[in-house]
Amino acid sequence: MRLTWAQPEDLLLHEFVQSSAEGKSVSSVRDRWQAAGGALVAPVSGAADQPAPGRLRELARHLLDELDAATAVPDPQQPDELAQIGALASVPPTLPSLSDRRHDLADRIHGAWLGRAAGCLLGKPVEKVPRQGIEEILRSTGRWPLDDYFTGRGLDPDVARRWPWNRRSAPSSLTENIDGMPEDDDLNFPILGLRMLQRHGALTTDDVAQAWLANLPAGRVFTAERVAYRNLLDGRTPPDTAVFHNPFREWIGALIRADVYGWAHPGEPQAAARLAWTDARLSHTRNGIYGAMWSAGMAAAALVSDDVNLVMEAGLATIPEGSTLAVAVRGGAELGRSGLSVSEGLDALHAEFGHLHWVHVVNNAATIAYALSAGNGDFGASVSIAVMAGWDTDSAGATVGGVVGALAGARSLPERWIGPLDNRIATSLPGPSEVRIDELAQATLALAEGQR
């Protein structure tokens, strides 16, 4: 068995890209790798189950060490430390007072959990399927443009062969087989985050590390989280866990963990972002951290605001104004307000960010901002746009769904989106194999009220 997101020869290829983004010189290392017979293109997932020859694997480890030790070009606009991040952020906008929203806070928190689950479920069967394939699947099944959960009914066999569903997700995320919210890391992490806050309150990064080791099955974490998990097992400590042989440190993993920090701090984006930073630094750096802080800030703002653009502005005010992520988010939001059709908007996103890996944080954050802006508070439109974009469909759908679900509140979410959830989320965390969404919302409300 060839374990993905873990082998040195695979990590090295991604490290070439990440080190280049940090201004490190990679040409000599890449030339030595290629001269030794190493591939410069990662194998298609599932296409190669044989490990690299021992000599190449050992060389890959050595070259990873060399790139880790190389000096990055300092970027004063993209620090990792919390105080420096705050010093570079824009002035936060004025949000409505929580006292004016307290009457519907419970409904909004419930809507956030429901929305996150529904948006994630929508994107699950087409995770890893590119934008073109998603459109072909939807046209073949009569659901283009997307406005409901995916179905396999009527799918043309040629389209199915050309664009296969996500094999793990399709058996539980199509209209004909949905039975509650299936297990997913995009829901495992906020559930775990809730439990961490219940236990610790003032969270530390060491608390997060211990919670991972005690609760997360290693096979259900991916990319930066899988590397950081292995680094913990090897005895490394944060923030070294985020950088040692971890080329995924600016990918989307930390962003998907952060919503619950905002839900526990309604109307307090800065407090939510501090918790997100504490969590994110275990596995991420720079824009990987900013993605988590932005998401947490939006989640906090969405519980008190009725304006999706104000929510995005509040999230942006937690991260460096000149960072790559902030620029991408502002661009995505402006694109959503441009009046272009969704197809034209997605064309523009892919023209700008199509060079990035489908799990990178920057392209997905731009997509989230575009979907929120173009959807303008409409739940179905917002999550559908996020998924039609391709890239990390379930994660982008989940984040968008959480924001718009909070803006709407549970009582206003359409039944066709939340009904199939049946108030249940499956989980691989310790304890019952399913948790009730209303109970998660009640526990989150208790935390939020305890902050007052």
C-alpha positions as CSV (number, residue, x, y, z in Angstrom):
1,M,0.0,0.0,0.0
2,R,1.3,3.4,-0.9
3,L,0.3,6.0,1.8
4,T,-0.4,9.3,0.2
5,W,0.6,12.7,1.6
6,A,3.5,11.0,3.4
7,Q,6.2,9.6,1.1
8,P,9.4,11.7,0.7
9,E,9.4,11.4,-3.0
10,D,5.9,13.0,-3.1
11,L,6.6,15.6,-0.5
12,L,9.6,16.7,-2.4
13,L,7.7,17.6,-5.5
14,H,5.3,19.8,-3.6
15,E,8.2,21.3,-1.6
16,F,9.7,22.5,-4.9
17,V,6.6,24.6,-5.3
18,Q,6.3,25.8,-1.7
19,S,10.0,26.7,-1.4
20,S,9.9,28.6,-4.6
21,A,6.9,30.6,-3.2
22,E,9.0,31.5,-0.2
23,G,11.9,32.7,-2.4
24,K,14.2,29.8,-1.8
25,S,16.4,28.6,-4.7
26,V,15.3,25.2,-5.8
27,S,16.9,24.8,-9.2
28,S,20.0,22.9,-8.0
29,V,18.0,20.6,-5.8
30,R,15.5,19.9,-8.6
31,D,18.3,19.2,-11.1
32,R,19.9,16.7,-8.8
33,W,16.6,14.9,-8.2
34,Q,15.9,14.7,-11.9
35,A,19.5,13.6,-12.7
36,A,19.1,10.7,-10.2
37,G,15.9,9.5,-12.1
38,G,13.3,11.2,-9.9
39,A,10.0,12.2,-11.4
40,L,9.0,15.9,-11.6
41,V,5.3,15.1,-11.9
42,A,3.4,13.4,-9.1
43,P,1.6,10.2,-10.2
44,V,-2.2,10.3,-10.7
45,S,-3.9,9.3,-7.5
46,G,-4.3,5.5,-7.4
47,A,-2.2,5.0,-10.6
48,A,1.0,4.0,-8.9
49,D,1.0,1.9,-5.8
50,Q,4.6,0.9,-5.8
51,P,7.0,2.8,-3.6
52,A,10.0,4.6,-5.1
53,P,13.3,2.7,-5.1
54,G,15.1,2.9,-1.8
55,R,17.9,5.1,-3.2
56,L,15.4,7.6,-4.5
57,R,13.4,7.7,-1.3
58,E,16.6,8.3,0.7
59,L,17.7,11.0,-1.7
60,A,14.3,12.7,-1.4
61,R,14.6,12.8,2.4
62,H,18.1,14.3,2.1
63,L,16.8,17.0,-0.4
64,L,13.9,17.8,1.8
65,D,16.3,18.4,4.7
66,E,18.3,20.7,2.4
67,L,15.3,22.7,1.4
68,D,14.1,22.9,5.0
69,A,17.4,24.4,6.0
70,A,17.5,26.8,3.1
71,T,16.9,30.5,3.9
72,A,13.6,31.9,2.7
73,V,13.4,35.5,1.4
74,P,11.9,37.5,4.3
75,D,8.4,38.8,3.6
76,P,7.5,41.5,6.1
77,Q,3.9,41.5,4.8
78,Q,3.4,37.8,5.7
79,P,4.6,37.0,9.3
80,D,3.6,34.0,11.3
81,E,3.6,35.6,14.8
82,L,0.3,36.8,16.1
83,A,1.4,40.3,17.2
84,Q,3.0,41.0,13.8
85,I,-0.1,39.7,12.0
86,G,-2.3,42.1,14.0
87,A,-0.1,45.0,13.3
88,L,-0.5,44.6,9.6
89,A,-4.3,44.1,9.6
90,S,-6.7,46.7,8.5
91,V,-9.0,48.6,10.9
92,P,-11.9,46.3,11.8
93,P,-15.4,47.4,10.7
94,T,-18.1,48.2,13.2
95,L,-20.4,45.2,13.6
96,P,-23.9,45.2,15.0
97,S,-24.0,44.7,18.8
98,L,-24.5,41.2,20.0
99,S,-27.1,42.6,22.4
100,D,-29.3,43.4,19.4
101,R,-28.9,39.8,18.1
102,R,-29.2,37.8,21.3
103,H,-32.8,37.0,20.5
104,D,-31.8,34.9,17.5
105,L,-28.3,33.8,18.4
106,A,-29.4,30.2,19.1
107,D,-31.0,30.0,15.7
108,R,-28.0,31.5,13.9
109,I,-25.5,29.1,15.6
110,H,-27.8,26.2,14.6
111,G,-28.0,27.5,11.1
112,A,-24.2,27.7,11.0
113,W,-23.8,24.0,11.9
114,L,-26.5,23.0,9.4
115,G,-25.1,25.2,6.7
116,R,-21.6,23.9,7.1
117,A,-22.8,20.3,6.9
118,A,-25.0,20.9,3.9
119,G,-22.4,22.8,2.0
120,C,-19.8,20.0,2.7
121,L,-22.3,17.3,1.7
122,L,-23.0,19.1,-1.6
123,G,-19.3,19.1,-2.5
124,K,-18.4,15.6,-1.4
125,P,-19.1,13.5,-4.5
126,V,-17.1,15.7,-6.8
127,E,-14.1,16.4,-4.6
128,K,-11.0,16.1,-6.9
129,V,-13.3,16.4,-10.0
130,P,-12.2,19.5,-12.0
131,R,-14.6,22.2,-13.0
132,Q,-15.1,20.9,-16.5
133,G,-16.0,17.4,-15.2
134,I,-18.5,18.8,-12.7
135,E,-20.3,20.7,-15.4
136,E,-20.4,17.6,-17.7
137,I,-21.8,15.5,-14.8
138,L,-24.5,18.1,-14.1
139,R,-25.5,18.6,-17.7
140,S,-25.7,14.8,-18.2
141,T,-28.0,14.5,-15.2
142,G,-30.1,17.6,-16.0
143,R,-28.9,19.6,-13.0
144,W,-26.9,22.3,-14.7
145,P,-26.5,24.9,-13.2
146,L,-26.2,23.2,-9.8
147,D,-29.2,23.8,-7.5
148,D,-29.5,20.6,-5.6
149,Y,-27.5,17.6,-4.3
150,F,-25.8,15.6,-7.0
151,T,-27.4,12.5,-8.5
152,G,-26.1,9.5,-10.5
153,R,-29.5,8.9,-12.1
154,G,-29.3,9.4,-15.8
155,L,-25.6,9.9,-15.8
156,D,-24.1,9.1,-19.2
157,P,-21.7,6.2,-19.0
158,D,-19.1,8.0,-21.1
159,V,-19.2,11.0,-18.7
160,A,-19.0,8.6,-15.7
161,R,-15.9,7.0,-17.1
162,R,-14.3,10.3,-18.0
163,W,-15.1,11.9,-14.6
164,P,-15.5,9.3,-11.9
165,W,-17.1,10.3,-8.6
166,N,-15.0,10.6,-5.5
167,R,-14.9,6.9,-4.7
168,R,-15.1,7.3,-0.9
169,S,-17.8,9.9,-0.9
170,A,-20.3,9.0,-3.7
171,P,-21.9,6.0,-1.9
172,S,-23.2,8.4,0.8
173,S,-23.5,11.8,-0.8
174,L,-25.8,11.5,-3.8
175,T,-29.5,12.3,-3.6
176,E,-30.4,8.6,-3.9
177,N,-28.2,7.5,-1.0
178,I,-27.9,10.4,1.5
179,D,-28.7,9.2,5.0
180,G,-27.6,12.0,7.3
181,M,-24.3,13.8,7.0
182,P,-21.6,11.2,6.4
183,E,-18.2,11.4,8.2
184,D,-15.8,14.0,6.9
185,D,-12.8,15.8,8.1
186,D,-14.6,19.1,7.5
187,L,-17.0,18.2,10.3
188,N,-14.6,16.1,12.5
189,F,-12.5,19.2,13.1
190,P,-15.2,21.6,14.2
191,I,-16.6,18.9,16.5
192,L,-13.2,18.3,17.9
193,G,-12.7,22.1,18.2
194,L,-15.9,22.3,20.2
195,R,-14.8,19.6,22.6
196,M,-11.4,21.3,23.0
197,L,-13.1,24.6,23.9
198,Q,-15.4,22.9,26.4
199,R,-12.4,21.3,28.1
200,H,-9.8,24.0,28.0
201,G,-11.4,27.3,27.2
202,A,-8.2,29.3,26.8
203,L,-6.7,27.0,24.2
204,T,-2.9,26.5,23.6
205,T,-1.3,24.9,20.6
206,D,-0.1,22.1,22.9
207,D,-3.8,21.4,23.8
208,V,-4.6,21.1,20.1
209,A,-1.7,18.7,19.6
210,Q,-2.7,16.5,22.5
211,A,-6.3,16.5,21.3
212,W,-5.2,15.4,17.8
213,L,-3.2,12.5,19.2
214,A,-5.9,11.4,21.5
215,N,-8.9,11.7,19.2
216,L,-8.1,11.8,15.5
217,P,-7.5,8.6,13.5
218,A,-4.3,9.1,11.6
219,G,-5.8,7.9,8.4
220,R,-8.5,10.6,8.5
221,V,-6.2,13.5,8.4
222,F,-4.6,14.7,5.2
223,T,-1.9,17.0,3.6
224,A,-0.5,19.4,6.3
225,E,-2.4,17.7,9.1
226,R,-1.0,14.2,8.2
227,V,2.6,15.6,8.1
228,A,2.1,17.5,11.4
229,Y,0.6,14.4,13.0
230,R,3.6,12.4,12.0
231,N,5.9,15.1,13.3
232,L,4.2,15.0,16.6
233,L,4.6,11.2,16.8
234,D,8.3,11.8,16.0
235,G,8.6,14.1,19.1
236,R,8.6,17.4,17.3
237,T,6.9,20.4,18.9
238,P,5.0,23.4,17.4
239,P,5.8,25.4,15.4
240,D,8.4,22.9,14.0
241,T,5.5,20.5,13.3
242,A,4.3,22.9,10.7
243,V,7.5,23.2,8.7
244,F,9.5,20.0,9.0
245,H,9.1,18.1,5.7
246,N,5.7,19.8,5.3
247,P,5.2,21.3,1.9
248,F,1.4,21.7,2.5
249,R,1.9,24.5,5.1
250,E,0.0,27.0,3.0
251,W,-2.8,24.7,1.9
252,I,-6.4,24.7,3.1
253,G,-6.3,22.4,6.1
254,A,-6.2,25.0,8.9
255,L,-9.1,27.0,7.3
256,I,-11.5,24.0,7.6
257,R,-10.8,23.7,11.4
258,A,-11.6,27.3,12.3
259,D,-15.4,28.0,12.1
260,V,-16.2,26.9,15.6
261,Y,-13.9,29.4,17.1
262,G,-16.0,32.1,15.6
263,W,-19.3,30.5,16.7
264,A,-18.0,30.5,20.3
265,H,-17.2,34.2,20.0
266,P,-20.2,35.9,18.3
267,G,-19.4,39.4,17.2
268,E,-15.8,39.1,18.3
269,P,-13.7,38.3,15.1
270,Q,-10.4,39.2,16.7
271,A,-10.9,36.8,19.6
272,A,-12.0,34.1,17.2
273,A,-9.0,34.7,15.0
274,R,-6.6,34.4,18.0
275,L,-7.9,30.9,18.7
276,A,-7.7,30.0,15.0
277,W,-4.0,31.2,15.0
278,T,-3.4,29.0,18.1
279,D,-4.8,26.0,16.3
280,A,-3.4,26.7,12.8
281,R,0.3,27.1,13.8
282,L,0.4,23.4,14.7
283,S,0.4,22.6,10.9
284,H,0.5,25.8,8.8
285,T,2.5,29.0,8.2
286,R,1.8,32.3,6.5
287,N,-1.3,32.2,4.3
288,G,-2.3,28.8,5.7
289,I,-2.6,30.5,9.1
290,Y,-4.4,33.5,7.6
291,G,-7.0,31.3,6.0
292,A,-8.0,29.9,9.4
293,M,-8.0,33.4,11.0
294,W,-10.1,34.8,8.2
295,S,-12.6,32.0,8.4
296,A,-12.9,32.3,12.2
297,G,-13.4,36.0,11.9
298,M,-16.2,35.6,9.3
299,A,-17.9,33.0,11.5
300,A,-17.9,35.3,14.4
301,A,-19.2,38.2,12.4
302,A,-21.9,36.2,10.6
303,L,-23.7,35.5,13.9
304,V,-24.4,39.2,14.4
305,S,-24.5,40.7,10.9
306,D,-27.0,40.6,8.1
307,D,-24.5,41.7,5.4
308,V,-22.3,39.1,3.8
309,N,-19.9,41.8,2.5
310,L,-19.5,43.2,6.0
311,V,-18.8,39.7,7.3
312,M,-16.0,39.2,4.8
313,E,-14.6,42.6,5.7
314,A,-14.6,41.7,9.3
315,G,-12.7,38.5,8.5
316,L,-10.1,40.3,6.4
317,A,-9.5,42.7,9.3
318,T,-7.8,39.8,11.3
319,I,-5.0,39.2,8.8
320,P,-2.2,41.2,7.1
321,E,-3.8,43.5,4.6
322,G,-1.0,43.0,2.0
323,S,-0.9,39.2,2.3
324,T,-1.4,37.0,-0.7
325,L,-4.6,35.6,0.9
326,A,-6.1,39.0,1.6
327,V,-5.4,40.1,-2.0
328,A,-7.1,36.9,-3.3
329,V,-10.1,37.3,-1.0
330,R,-10.6,40.9,-2.0
331,G,-10.3,40.0,-5.6
332,G,-12.8,37.1,-5.3
333,A,-15.3,39.4,-3.5
334,E,-15.0,42.1,-6.1
335,L,-15.5,39.6,-8.9
336,G,-18.7,38.4,-7.2
337,R,-20.0,42.0,-7.3
338,S,-18.9,42.6,-10.9
339,G,-22.1,41.6,-12.6
340,L,-20.4,38.8,-14.6
341,S,-22.2,35.5,-15.1
342,V,-21.2,32.7,-12.8
343,S,-19.4,31.0,-15.8
344,E,-17.5,34.1,-16.5
345,G,-16.6,34.6,-12.9
346,L,-15.3,31.1,-12.6
347,D,-13.3,31.5,-15.8
348,A,-11.7,34.6,-14.2
349,L,-10.9,32.7,-11.0
350,H,-9.3,29.8,-12.9
351,A,-7.3,32.2,-15.1
352,E,-5.9,33.8,-12.0
353,F,-5.4,30.8,-9.7
354,G,-5.4,27.8,-11.9
355,H,-1.7,27.2,-11.4
356,L,-2.3,26.3,-7.7
357,H,-2.9,22.8,-6.3
358,W,-6.6,22.1,-5.9
359,V,-6.1,22.0,-2.1
360,H,-4.1,25.2,-1.8
361,V,-5.6,27.9,0.5
362,V,-5.3,30.8,-1.8
363,N,-7.5,29.6,-4.8
364,N,-10.0,28.1,-2.4
365,A,-10.3,31.3,-0.3
366,A,-10.8,33.4,-3.5
367,T,-13.5,30.9,-4.5
368,I,-15.2,31.2,-1.0
369,A,-15.2,35.0,-1.3
370,Y,-16.5,34.9,-4.8
371,A,-19.3,32.5,-3.9
372,L,-20.3,34.5,-0.8
373,S,-20.3,37.8,-2.8
374,A,-22.1,36.4,-5.9
375,G,-24.5,34.4,-3.8
376,N,-25.3,37.5,-1.8
377,G,-26.9,35.6,1.2
378,D,-28.9,33.1,-0.8
379,F,-27.9,29.7,0.7
380,G,-28.5,27.5,-2.4
381,A,-26.8,29.9,-4.8
382,S,-23.8,30.4,-2.6
383,V,-22.9,26.8,-1.8
384,S,-23.6,25.8,-5.4
385,I,-21.2,28.4,-6.8
386,A,-18.5,27.3,-4.4
387,V,-18.9,23.7,-5.6
388,M,-19.2,24.4,-9.3
389,A,-15.8,26.1,-9.1
390,G,-14.0,22.8,-8.6
391,W,-10.9,22.6,-6.4
392,D,-11.6,21.6,-2.8
393,T,-15.4,21.4,-3.3
394,D,-16.5,20.0,0.0
395,S,-14.3,22.3,2.1
396,A,-15.2,25.5,0.1
397,G,-18.9,24.4,0.3
398,A,-18.7,23.9,4.0
399,T,-17.1,27.3,4.8
400,V,-19.6,29.1,2.5
401,G,-22.5,27.1,4.0
402,G,-21.4,27.9,7.5
403,V,-21.3,31.7,6.8
404,V,-24.6,31.9,4.9
405,G,-26.3,29.4,7.3
406,A,-25.4,31.8,10.2
407,L,-26.7,34.8,8.3
408,A,-30.0,33.1,7.6
409,G,-30.5,31.1,10.8
410,A,-31.8,27.5,10.9
411,R,-35.4,28.5,10.6
412,S,-34.8,30.2,7.3
413,L,-32.7,27.5,5.6
414,P,-34.6,25.6,2.8
415,E,-35.8,22.2,3.7
416,R,-34.4,20.6,0.6
417,W,-30.9,21.5,1.7
418,I,-31.1,20.6,5.4
419,G,-33.8,17.9,5.4
420,P,-31.5,15.2,4.1
421,L,-29.1,15.8,7.0
422,D,-31.7,14.3,9.3
423,N,-30.1,16.2,12.2
424,R,-27.2,13.7,12.2
425,I,-23.4,13.9,11.5
426,A,-21.4,10.7,11.4
427,T,-17.9,11.0,12.9
428,S,-14.8,9.0,13.4
429,L,-14.0,10.8,16.7
430,P,-14.2,8.8,19.9
431,G,-17.7,8.2,21.3
432,P,-20.9,7.7,19.5
433,S,-20.6,7.2,15.7
434,E,-23.1,9.9,15.1
435,V,-23.8,13.2,16.8
436,R,-27.0,15.4,16.6
437,I,-26.6,18.7,15.0
438,D,-29.0,20.4,17.3
439,E,-27.0,19.2,20.3
440,L,-23.8,20.6,18.8
441,A,-25.5,23.9,18.3
442,Q,-26.8,23.9,21.9
443,A,-23.3,23.2,23.2
444,T,-21.8,25.9,21.1
445,L,-24.4,28.4,22.3
446,A,-23.5,27.5,25.9
447,L,-19.9,28.3,25.1
448,A,-20.8,31.6,23.4
449,E,-23.0,32.7,26.3
450,G,-20.2,31.7,28.7
451,Q,-17.9,34.3,27.1
452,R,-20.2,37.1,28.3
